[in-house]
């Protein structure tokens, strides 16, 4: 049982990353293998919208850009569940999260066959460092990405600096519950 976590913040020790680590710690305590990926450390280009909007992502389900995307995609495909933790920027997920998920949904929703991600659980964490403005719209953005990927939304967790302490417990509990759901085969 493998659960992968994507940190969408350039700060590897801040609010966003600590929430993700707490969720992954909960999953590990429930018996899952976990992996934390710092997306800001990856080399990821934005989608080029090849061939009038669709390149080989439409016909073959692959991306022509040679960067870290395909490697990350392969690791995600090998995982049983996904946790995405993003800071809230202007009511949206961070640019690096959107960059990765934009390309992922194009490749997973096109090409031959079904997406290996279909039916897998996903958790979205929206971390607002300030008062929490835009946190709901950020959660809606994450939910739409998961729906486009045909993943099942397991949980959406909002957090601000004011709620951080008790939301760490929430994230850990969500991680435990996620691992249990995967172990019991509830995801497919």
N, C-alpha and C positions, 0 to 999 in steps of 0.2 A: 504494500500500500504506500503510494508515493503522493505527497502533496507539495506543490510548488507555490512559492510566494513571490510576487513581483513588487518590488519597492519602487514607486514612481517619484520619490523625492531625491534630490541631489545630496541631502543631508542623511547620512547613513546612521546617525545616532539620535535623530529628533523624534518628534511626535509620530510622524507617519511610519517610520521604520520600527519604532518601539511597539506600535500597535501590531504591525505585521509579525514581529518576533514573538509577541505574546500569543498570537493565534497559532503560529507554527510550533511554539513550545507546548501549547495545549494538544495539538495534533500528535506531536512526538510523545507526550506523556500517555496518549491513548494508543500508542503502538505504531504510528505512521513514521515512515522515513520522510524527512522534509528537506527542502532546498530553498534558500533565499537568494533571489537574483536582484541585484541593484541595476535597474534599467539604465540609470544615468551613466553607468560605467561601460555599457554596451555601445558598440558602433551601430547606430540605427539611422538610416535615411528615411525621409518621408516618402510616401507613395508617389510615384511619378505619373500615375494615370496614363500608362503606356497605351498606344494605339487607340486614341480617342476615348480613353477612359478605362479600357480593359485590355490588358496584355495577356500573357500566358496564364495569369492568375485565373482568368475566366475559362480558358480551354483546358488547362492542365492542373490548376490548383497550386501553382508555384509562382514565386516572385523572381524576377530577373536581377534584382539588385543584389550584389555580392557584398553583404555585410554580416552582422551577427544575427540577423532575423531568422534564417532557416535553422541555425543551431538552437536558438531559443525555442523556436516552434517545435522542433523535434523533442526537446526536453519536456515541453508542455504536453505534447501528444503522448509521451511515455508516462506522464503523471495521471493519477486518478482523480485529482481535484485541483482547483486553482484558488488562490487568495491574491487579490490585487489591492494594494494599499497606495493611495494617492493623496497628495496634498490638494487642497481646493484652491484653484487659481481662477478667479473671475467666474465662479460658479461652475467650473468645469474640472475635469481630471487634468493632471499635468500634461504638458506637451509630449513628453517621452512616453507616457502611458497611451495617449491618443495615437501617437505615431505607430507604436507597436500593435495596438489593437485595431487600428485602421487597416494595416496590411494583413493582419491575421484574419480579420473577418472577410476580406476580399478573397484570400486564398482558401479559407475553410468553407466558404459558401459557394465556391465555383469549382470547376474541374470535375473529374469523374468520381462517382461514388459518394458516400456519405462522409461527413466530417467525423474523424475519430473523437472529436470533443463533444459531439452531440450527446445530451443526456448527463454529462458530467456536472458535478456540483461546482459552483463558483461563489466565493464570498467577496464582497466589495467593501473596502474601508475608505471612507472619505474623511480626511483629517484637515480641519480648518484651524490654523494657528491663532486666529483672532477670535472674533465674537461668534463665528459660525455662519456668517452670511454666505449664501450660495451653497451650503452643504446639501440641501435637499436636491437642488438641480444637479449637483455633481453625482449624487446617488442615482438620479434618473439616467444620467449619461452612462454610468457603469452598468446599470440594469439593461439599457438598450444594447450595449456591446455584448453582454452575456446572451441576450435574446438573439441577436444576429448570429452569434456563434452556436446557437441552439443548445446552450448550456442551461442547466437548472440553477436559478438563483437560490442559494442556500440561505444567505443572510446578507444584509446591507447594514453596515455599522457606521453611524456618524460619531465623530469625536471632535471636541474642541480642547483648547488648553485648560478650560475650566472643568471639563468632564473627564480629562485624561486619566486620572488616577483610578476611578471606578470603571472606566471603559477598558482599561487594561485587563481587568477581571472578566469583563464581557467578551473581549477578544479571545482570551484564553479559553473560556467556556465554549465559545463558538468553534474554536479549533478542536476541542475534545469532541464536541457533537458532530463536527464534520468528519473526523476520522472514524467515529462510530458508525455514521451513516454509510461511509464508503466500505467499511469492514463488513457491514451487514448486507451490502449489495443493494442498498436503497437507491443508488444513483442511476441505474440504467433501466 
